[in-house]
Amino acid sequence: MIWRIGSVLVRAFVTLLMVAALNFVLFRVIPGDPAAMLLGGARSSATAEQIDAQRERWGLDRPLIPDQVLQYLSATAQGDLGYSFKFRGRRVSDLIIERLPATLLLVGLAQGVAIFCGVTLGLYAGWRRGGAIDHVTTGTSLALYSTPPFWLGMLLVVVFSTMLGWLPGYGSYSPGLVNADLLDWFGDRTGHLALPVLAIALGLIGQYVVVARAAMSDVVTEDYMVTARAKGLTSGQMLRRHAFRNALLPVVTLVTLNLGYVVAGAITVESVFAWPGIGSLTVEALNARDYPVLQGIFLLLGASIVAANLLADVAYGLLDPRVR
C-alpha cells in the first residue's frame, strides 16, 4: 500500500513537472512581443531601444533554452510563479489568489446543482428505461451535452436579461449596492450568479445524465440483480442495496475529472458574463501576452486535474473493495 501511494505521488510530481515545462514553451510560440505590449501595444510608437530595455528588464533577452526555462522551473519548484507583465509587477500568486474565490464560487455552485440534478435524473432514467421520462430526459440531456456553455450563456443573457429584464447579464455585483445591507447585498449577488451558474450547470447536467443513465442501464441487467429480484426484494431494496452503489462508479470518475477542470470550464462563461474570476484573468493575460500569469493559471489547472485523479482513486477504493 505504501509503495502504491509513493508511486502515485511520484507520477503526480512528474506530471506537474511536464505541465510546467510545456506551459513555458507553449505560450512563447504565441505571436506577439510582450515587451511591445507593455509599452502600449504592438502599434505603439516605442523605439527599438525602449523595447530592448523592457525585454532586458523582464529577462526576455536571455536564451529561451536553457536559461529562461531553467530559471522558470527552479522558481516554480520554490513556489515562486513570477511577476505579471500586464499588471505592472504584481506577483502572479497574488493575482490568482485574488481571482480564484470568484471562480470557485461560480463553478462550485454549478457543479453542485449539476451533480444533484444530473445524477438523480440519470439514475432514475436508467432504472425506468424505456419510459416517457427516460426518453424526454435522454433527449434533453444529449441536446445540452452537445451545446457549448458560452452559447448557452449568450442565449440566457438575451432571454432573461435583455428581453425579460429579470436578471443582470454581467458582473458580480451592482455598483450602487456596494454599501447596502446584508439582505440586499445577498440578493444582488444571487441575481448576478444565477445566469452564469445556470449556463455551466446545464452543460454539466447533460454529461451526468448520459453517464449515470448508461451506468444504471448496465447494472439492472447484471445477474446479481436478477438474483435479488428472485429472492423477493422490492424495487426500492434492489436500488438501495445493489444498483445505486455499483452505478456510481463511472459517475465518480466523471465528477472528479470535472472538478479538475474547474478553471478551464469557466474561461468562456466568465468572458460572456464579465465575471471577475480566473477565466477573465486568463483572457486578459492572453491578450497581453502575459507569460507568467498564463503559466501560473495553467499550472493550477494541471495541479487540479492531478488532484482530481488522486481523489478518484480514493473514491473508487471506498466504493469498490476490489480495487483496493
C-alpha positions as CSV (number, residue, x, y, z in Angstrom):
1,M,0.0,0.0,0.0
2,I,2.8,2.4,0.9
3,W,4.6,1.6,-2.3
4,R,1.4,2.2,-4.3
5,I,0.9,5.6,-2.7
6,G,4.5,6.6,-3.2
7,S,4.3,5.6,-6.9
8,V,1.2,7.7,-7.4
9,L,2.8,10.7,-5.8
10,V,5.9,10.3,-7.9
11,R,3.8,10.1,-11.1
12,A,1.9,13.2,-10.0
13,F,5.1,15.1,-9.4
14,V,6.5,14.1,-12.8
15,T,3.2,15.1,-14.5
16,L,3.3,18.6,-12.9
17,L,6.9,19.0,-14.0
18,M,5.9,18.1,-17.6
19,V,3.0,20.5,-17.4
20,A,5.2,23.3,-16.2
21,A,7.7,22.7,-19.0
22,L,5.0,22.5,-21.6
23,N,3.4,25.7,-20.3
24,F,6.7,27.6,-20.7
25,V,7.2,26.5,-24.3
26,L,3.6,26.7,-25.3
27,F,2.9,30.4,-24.5
28,R,6.1,31.6,-26.1
29,V,5.1,30.4,-29.5
30,I,2.1,32.7,-29.4
31,P,2.5,35.6,-31.9
32,G,3.3,39.0,-30.3
33,D,6.0,40.6,-28.2
34,P,5.2,41.1,-24.6
35,A,7.8,43.9,-24.4
36,A,5.9,45.9,-27.0
37,M,2.6,45.2,-25.3
38,L,4.0,46.6,-22.1
39,L,4.9,49.8,-23.9
40,G,1.4,50.4,-25.2
41,G,0.7,47.6,-27.7
42,A,2.1,46.3,-31.0
43,R,1.3,49.6,-32.8
44,S,2.8,51.9,-30.2
45,S,5.4,54.5,-31.1
46,A,8.0,52.9,-28.8
47,T,11.5,52.9,-30.1
48,A,13.6,49.8,-30.6
49,E,15.9,50.9,-27.7
50,Q,12.9,51.1,-25.3
51,I,11.6,47.7,-26.4
52,D,15.1,46.2,-25.9
53,A,15.3,47.8,-22.4
54,Q,11.9,46.3,-21.5
55,R,13.0,42.9,-22.7
56,E,16.2,43.1,-20.6
57,R,14.2,44.3,-17.5
58,W,12.0,41.2,-17.7
59,G,14.7,38.8,-18.7
60,L,13.3,38.2,-22.1
61,D,16.6,38.9,-23.8
62,R,18.3,35.8,-22.4
63,P,18.3,32.5,-24.4
64,L,15.0,30.7,-24.1
65,I,16.7,27.3,-23.6
66,P,18.3,26.7,-21.2
67,D,18.5,30.0,-19.3
68,Q,14.8,31.1,-19.2
69,V,13.4,27.6,-18.9
70,L,15.7,26.5,-16.1
71,Q,15.1,29.7,-14.1
72,Y,11.4,29.2,-14.5
73,L,11.4,25.6,-13.4
74,S,13.7,26.4,-10.4
75,A,11.5,29.3,-9.3
76,T,8.3,27.3,-9.7
77,A,9.7,24.5,-7.6
78,Q,10.2,27.0,-4.8
79,G,6.6,28.3,-5.1
80,D,7.6,31.5,-7.0
81,L,5.3,31.9,-10.0
82,G,6.9,35.2,-11.0
83,Y,5.6,38.7,-11.7
84,S,2.9,39.8,-14.1
85,F,3.8,41.8,-17.2
86,K,0.3,43.4,-17.7
87,F,-0.3,44.2,-14.0
88,R,3.0,46.0,-13.6
89,G,5.0,43.7,-11.5
90,R,2.3,42.2,-9.2
91,R,3.0,38.7,-8.1
92,V,1.2,36.0,-10.1
93,S,0.3,34.1,-7.0
94,D,-1.4,37.2,-5.6
95,L,-3.4,37.7,-8.8
96,I,-4.5,34.1,-8.8
97,I,-5.5,34.1,-5.1
98,E,-7.4,37.3,-5.7
99,R,-9.5,35.9,-8.6
100,L,-9.8,32.3,-7.5
101,P,-12.6,32.7,-4.9
102,A,-15.0,34.1,-7.6
103,T,-14.3,31.1,-9.9
104,L,-14.7,28.6,-7.1
105,L,-18.0,30.1,-6.0
106,L,-19.3,30.1,-9.6
107,V,-18.2,26.7,-10.7
108,G,-18.7,25.1,-7.2
109,L,-22.4,26.1,-7.2
110,A,-22.8,25.0,-10.8
111,Q,-21.1,21.6,-10.1
112,G,-23.3,21.1,-7.0
113,V,-26.5,21.8,-9.0
114,A,-25.4,19.7,-11.9
115,I,-24.3,16.7,-9.8
116,F,-27.5,16.6,-7.8
117,C,-29.9,17.1,-10.8
118,G,-27.9,15.2,-13.4
119,V,-27.1,12.1,-11.4
120,T,-30.6,11.9,-9.9
121,L,-32.3,12.2,-13.3
122,G,-29.8,9.8,-15.0
123,L,-30.1,7.1,-12.4
124,Y,-33.9,7.3,-12.4
125,A,-34.0,7.2,-16.3
126,G,-31.7,4.2,-16.3
127,W,-33.8,2.4,-13.6
128,R,-37.0,3.1,-15.5
129,R,-35.5,2.9,-19.0
130,G,-37.9,2.8,-22.0
131,G,-40.5,5.0,-20.3
132,A,-41.6,8.5,-21.2
133,I,-39.4,10.2,-18.6
134,D,-36.4,8.2,-19.9
135,H,-37.0,9.4,-23.5
136,V,-37.5,13.1,-22.5
137,T,-34.6,13.1,-20.1
138,T,-32.2,11.4,-22.5
139,G,-33.1,13.6,-25.5
140,T,-32.8,16.8,-23.5
141,S,-29.5,15.8,-21.9
142,L,-28.0,14.9,-25.3
143,A,-29.0,18.4,-26.6
144,L,-27.5,20.1,-23.6
145,Y,-24.4,17.9,-23.7
146,S,-23.7,19.0,-27.3
147,T,-24.3,22.7,-26.7
148,P,-21.2,24.9,-25.9
149,P,-21.6,26.6,-22.5
150,F,-20.7,30.0,-23.8
151,W,-23.5,29.7,-26.4
152,L,-25.9,28.8,-23.6
153,G,-24.6,31.8,-21.7
154,M,-25.3,34.2,-24.5
155,L,-28.8,32.7,-25.0
156,L,-29.6,33.1,-21.3
157,V,-28.4,36.8,-21.4
158,V,-30.6,37.5,-24.4
159,V,-33.7,35.9,-22.9
160,F,-33.5,36.6,-19.2
161,S,-31.5,39.9,-19.2
162,T,-32.1,41.7,-22.5
163,M,-35.7,40.6,-23.3
164,L,-37.3,40.0,-19.9
165,G,-35.0,42.1,-17.7
166,W,-35.3,39.7,-14.8
167,L,-31.6,39.1,-14.1
168,P,-28.4,41.1,-14.6
169,G,-26.3,39.9,-17.5
170,Y,-22.8,40.8,-16.5
171,G,-20.6,41.5,-13.5
172,S,-20.7,40.0,-10.0
173,Y,-22.5,42.9,-8.2
174,S,-24.3,46.2,-8.9
175,P,-22.0,49.2,-8.2
176,G,-24.8,51.1,-6.4
177,L,-25.2,48.3,-3.8
178,V,-21.6,48.1,-2.5
179,N,-22.6,49.6,0.9
180,A,-26.1,48.1,1.0
181,D,-27.3,46.0,4.0
182,L,-26.7,42.2,4.1
183,L,-30.0,41.1,2.7
184,D,-29.8,43.5,-0.3
185,W,-26.2,42.5,-0.9
186,F,-27.1,38.8,-0.8
187,G,-30.0,39.2,-3.2
188,D,-27.8,41.2,-5.6
189,R,-25.0,38.7,-5.6
190,T,-27.5,35.8,-6.1
191,G,-29.0,37.6,-9.1
192,H,-25.7,38.1,-10.7
193,L,-24.7,34.4,-10.0
194,A,-27.9,32.9,-11.4
195,L,-27.3,33.1,-15.2
196,P,-23.6,32.1,-15.2
197,V,-24.3,29.2,-12.8
198,L,-27.2,28.1,-15.0
199,A,-25.0,28.2,-18.1
200,I,-22.3,26.0,-16.6
201,A,-24.8,23.7,-14.8
202,L,-26.9,22.9,-17.9
203,G,-24.0,21.6,-19.9
204,L,-22.7,19.5,-16.9
205,I,-26.2,18.1,-16.3
206,G,-26.3,16.7,-19.8
207,Q,-23.0,14.8,-19.1
208,Y,-24.1,13.5,-15.8
209,V,-27.5,12.3,-17.1
210,V,-25.9,10.4,-20.0
211,V,-23.2,8.7,-18.0
212,A,-25.5,7.9,-15.0
213,R,-28.2,6.5,-17.2
214,A,-25.8,4.3,-19.1
215,A,-24.3,3.0,-15.9
216,M,-27.7,2.2,-14.3
217,S,-28.8,0.5,-17.6
218,D,-25.9,-1.8,-17.4
219,V,-26.3,-2.6,-13.7
220,V,-30.0,-3.6,-14.0
221,T,-29.1,-6.3,-16.5
222,E,-26.5,-8.0,-14.2
223,D,-27.0,-11.5,-12.9
224,Y,-27.0,-10.3,-9.2
225,M,-29.9,-8.0,-9.9
226,V,-31.9,-10.9,-11.4
227,T,-31.0,-13.0,-8.3
228,A,-32.0,-10.1,-6.0
229,R,-35.4,-10.0,-7.7
230,A,-35.8,-13.7,-7.5
231,K,-35.2,-13.5,-3.7
232,G,-38.2,-11.3,-3.4
233,L,-36.5,-7.9,-2.8
234,T,-38.6,-4.9,-3.7
235,S,-37.5,-2.4,-6.3
236,G,-36.5,0.1,-3.6
237,Q,-34.4,-2.5,-1.8
238,M,-32.7,-3.6,-5.1
239,L,-32.0,0.1,-5.9
240,R,-30.5,0.9,-2.5
241,R,-28.6,-2.3,-1.8
242,H,-27.2,-3.3,-5.2
243,A,-27.9,-0.9,-8.1
244,F,-27.1,2.5,-6.7
245,R,-23.6,1.9,-5.4
246,N,-22.4,0.0,-8.5
247,A,-23.9,2.5,-10.9
248,L,-22.0,5.3,-9.1
249,L,-18.5,4.1,-10.2
250,P,-18.4,5.7,-13.7
251,V,-20.2,8.7,-12.3
252,V,-17.5,9.3,-9.7
253,T,-14.9,9.3,-12.5
254,L,-16.8,12.0,-14.4
255,V,-17.4,14.1,-11.3
256,T,-13.8,14.1,-10.2
257,L,-12.5,14.9,-13.7
258,N,-15.0,17.8,-14.0
259,L,-13.8,19.1,-10.6
260,G,-10.3,19.0,-12.0
261,Y,-11.4,21.2,-14.9
262,V,-12.8,23.9,-12.6
263,V,-10.5,26.6,-14.1
264,A,-10.7,25.6,-17.8
265,G,-14.5,25.2,-17.8
266,A,-15.1,28.8,-16.5
267,I,-13.0,30.7,-19.1
268,T,-15.6,31.1,-21.8
269,V,-18.5,31.5,-19.5
270,E,-16.7,34.1,-17.4
271,S,-15.9,36.0,-20.6
272,V,-19.6,36.1,-21.6
273,F,-20.8,37.4,-18.2
274,A,-17.7,39.5,-17.4
275,W,-17.3,37.5,-14.2
276,P,-14.1,38.6,-12.3
277,G,-12.6,35.2,-11.9
278,I,-9.7,33.0,-13.2
279,G,-11.3,32.7,-16.6
280,S,-11.4,36.5,-17.2
281,L,-7.8,36.8,-15.9
282,T,-6.8,34.2,-18.5
283,V,-8.3,36.2,-21.3
284,E,-6.7,39.4,-20.1
285,A,-3.3,37.7,-19.8
286,L,-3.6,36.1,-23.2
287,N,-4.4,39.4,-24.9
288,A,-1.4,41.0,-23.2
289,R,1.0,38.0,-23.8
290,D,1.5,37.9,-20.1
291,Y,3.5,34.7,-19.9
292,P,3.9,34.4,-16.1
293,V,0.2,34.7,-15.4
294,L,-0.7,32.2,-18.1
295,Q,1.9,29.8,-16.8
296,G,0.6,30.1,-13.3
297,I,-3.0,29.6,-14.3
298,F,-2.3,26.5,-16.4
299,L,-0.1,25.1,-13.7
300,L,-3.0,25.5,-11.4
301,L,-5.2,23.7,-13.9
302,G,-2.7,20.8,-14.2
303,A,-2.4,20.5,-10.4
304,S,-6.2,20.5,-10.1
305,I,-6.5,17.7,-12.6
306,V,-3.8,15.6,-10.9
307,A,-5.5,16.1,-7.5
308,A,-8.9,15.1,-9.1
309,N,-7.4,11.9,-10.3
310,L,-6.0,11.1,-6.9
311,L,-9.4,11.8,-5.4
312,A,-11.0,9.4,-8.0
313,D,-8.6,6.6,-6.9
314,V,-9.5,7.1,-3.3
315,A,-13.3,7.2,-4.1
316,Y,-13.0,4.1,-6.2
317,G,-11.4,2.3,-3.3
318,L,-14.2,3.3,-1.0
319,L,-17.0,2.3,-3.4
320,D,-15.4,-0.9,-4.8
321,P,-13.3,-3.0,-2.5
322,R,-11.9,-5.0,-5.4
323,V,-9.6,-2.1,-6.5
324,R,-8.1,-1.5,-3.0
